[in-house]
Amino acid sequence: MFTQQIDVQEYQQQGYLTAAAIFSPHQLEELRRESDRLVALCYSDLPRYEPRIQWEKDYLAPEQTKGMERVIRKL
């Protein structure tokens, strides 16, 4: 179970908390590979998968969409 001491005073002063990493570098690499695999799968058959994709650009202001054309928000 993940537990971390919360510094209430720091939160009250800063307005946010930071947390220690919960994934190891190896786990992050595995997650990146799987993410890349899923994105490639979606792009390999857009007619099939596009109705199931939420694009990040659809949730951004127009001035924030540059470079976000292929960023998937949610599958």
Steps between C-alpha positions, in 0.01 A plus 500: 500500500626847409527733796662837529505750784305808396644834607184698569691818570682476165169446326349803670798715402557369147150394401622164364685185602769300327525124524781253463514301176274196503642330189855382453692603186450145369124519556485838327680358198251212484211747517654710222542195276141393556376852438696517173358162399143614562547827310649310204207257509250784494673670207524173310118486472356848564154422360465230765657675798446873446140495631644371829773764533479829687757737349682740732462784247122480539534615862745786445462862403586555132830672587611192699444236230826541306682166504206323664335364185593139576490506880245258640328607820304183562427169329 
